[in-house]
Amino acid sequence: MVRRVLSLTSGRIAVGVLAVIALLALLGPWLAPQDPLATSDDTLAAASGAHWLGTDHLGRDVLSRLLDGSQVSVLGSLEVAVVALAVGAIPGILSVCLGRVFEWLSLRLTDTLVALPFLLFAVAVIALLGNGITQAMLVTGTLVSPLFYRVARAATLTVARSPYVEAAIVSGASVGWIVRRHVWAKVLPPLAVALAQTIGVGFVIVSSLTFLGIGVQPPAPTWGGLLASDLGYLDYRPWAPLAPAVLISATVWACNLLADAIRDVSGEAGRALLARRKARAHRPGTPDTVPTGGAR
């Protein structure tokens, strides 16, 4: 699947943008030219050689804070996606395999999570568990998990009705073997699409929560926190929110583009794409099929 995704222009662009964001998350704290928490008397300064993106209202270097805060933003979105995948996909697959009681209970729990007011419930649980990034991402990942539950359940239902799965059940195969051998390969492509989309959603969620001061407390830098800190000083630095907003928007856009590329190369669409490429490769007149001069 990776080669198919990279064979598309959209897939290469999405992977390239996400690779840059990943490098920022890995190397951002070390690439920061100054201490992101150090204050100075040079407040609300414009961009210059000493401060490429200027300084904030406390004289802190904006570029350093942006680079240092990338790690929290990226890791937080990945935590949301991984928690949602684990909490949603596994019960979604097992709801088809473990009988009516588990199916009914899991469906009712999923309906409950969908009905909960997201932001209010997240704030309430974080207030009980403590205002930390791990607690915030666990809560938000759980609230996003119904997406994976429905995707995994729908894909498993399609596979469960196939003749080879019914034959495996009749022959006495265990549920674990059926899931590993037949179900997982069919469920993986739609889950990959949902995972890519959820990482983008995770960026929006992390940015929204940190914008409100939930999960990461100031003065720790985050992309959402940078947006919040600049709102009160737009008269002095109206362009200040541009850098974190562009990073958040580019990341979400790349995640959605990657999800579209995975969807295009998987399932029936992927097989049709391969068939068209093979037809073009073997079309008369291509370099592989052009007859030589002695073949007349």
C-alpha positions, 0 to 999 in steps of 0.5 A, a space after each residue: 500500500 505504501 508504494 501505491 500511495 507514493 505512486 500518486 502525486 497527492 500521496 507524495 505531497 501529503 507524505 512530504 508535508 507530514 515528514 516536515 512536520 514530523 522533523 519539526 516535532 523531533 528536532 524542534 526543541 533543538 532547532 530553537 535558536 533561543 530559550 522559548 521560556 526566556 523573557 526580555 524587555 524587547 516586547 512585541 518586536 517585529 521580525 528581525 535578524 535576531 528574532 525571525 518571527 518577532 517577540 511576544 508580549 513578554 519578549 519571548 522569541 516566537 520562532 523558538 516557541 513555535 519550534 519547541 511547541 511542535 512536539 506537544 502538538 504532534 504527539 498529542 494528535 498522535 495520542 488521540 488517533 492511537 487511543 481512538 483506534 484501540 478503543 474503537 477498532 477492536 470492539 468494532 471487529 469483536 462486535 461481529 464475532 462475539 455474539 449478540 450480548 457484546 454487540 448490543 453493549 458495544 453499540 449502546 456504549 458507542 451511541 452514548 459516546 456520540 451523544 456526549 457534548 465533546 468539549 463539556 465532557 472533556 473539560 469535566 473529565 480533565 478536571 477530575 483526572 488533572 489538567 495534563 496532556 495525557 489525560 486530555 488526549 485519553 479523553 478526546 481519543 475515547 470520544 473520537 473512537 466511535 468513528 473507528 468502531 463504525 468503520 471496523 464494524 462495517 468492514 467486518 460485517 462485509 467480510 463475515 458474510 463471505 463464504 470463506 469465513 463461513 467455511 472457516 467457522 464451520 470447520 471449527 476455526 477460532 475467532 482469533 484465527 479468523 480475525 488474523 487470517 481473513 478479517 484484518 486484511 480487509 479491515 486495514 485499508 478503511 481503518 488506515 483512511 480513518 486513522 489519517 483523517 483522525 490525526 488531522 482531527 487530532 491536530 484541531 482538537 489539540 490546538 483547540 484545547 491548548 487554545 483554551 489552556 486545557 492540557 498544557 498550561 502556560 508558559 509551555 508553548 503549543 501551537 494553540 497556545 501561541 494563537 491564544 496569546 496573540 489575540 490580545 495584541 493584534 493591534 501591534 502584531 496583526 500577522 502574529 497568528 499567521 505562523 501557527 495557523 499555517 502550520 495547523 492548516 497545512 498539517 490537517 490538509 496533508 492528513 486529509 490528502 493522505 487519507 484520500 490517497 489511501 482511499 484511492 489505492 485501496 479496495 476496488 478503486 486501488 485494483 482499478 488503478 492498477 488495472 489501468 496502469 497495467 493496461 497502459 504499460 502493455 499497450 501497443 506502441 509503448 517501449 516494452 512492446 515496440 517491435 525491433 527492426 528485424 521483426 518485420 
